Amino acid sequence: MKAVIKSFAAHFVRSGARFVLQRPWVKKRVRDMVTRVPRLHNYAMRVMFEAPVPAQYSLPIGQEDLSPNAQRMHRALKQAIRTRRQ
């Protein structure tokens, strides 16, 4: 039961953190309030850094949509990956 409550609370902490981080005008006030409660601050930081974030491995755009500089970097990265795998 305790694990269920913790995971439920962690979900709300993550959602709240995303909301706050997207709104800089709220960020300072929330930070000031949370730092006054050390246990809540530690819990929020721990939950935020443990938050699973889905990785995006490929871009949905084609290479021809990239700028010339980005195309060069893309080619260099592909070559580095090929070299490292060998």
Phi, psi and omega in degrees: 000321181294322179294323179295317180295318179296318180292324177295316179293322180298322178300315180291325178295316179297314180297317179296320179295318177298318179300314183292317182293336178277351181232094184301330181290338178270333188304313183295317180295317180293318179300317179297321180290317185288326181291344176284343179242092188303321181294319178294320179298313179298317179296316180297317180294318180296316180293319182296320182277348174266356186298127177288128180240122179294133180273144176253110187274334181224151179275146181280007180251158179277164181295331180291343178279349182277157175289162179303320179294318179294324177297318177298315180296320180297315178298318179296320179294317178300317179296319179296321178295315179299316180296318182292326181289337183279000000 
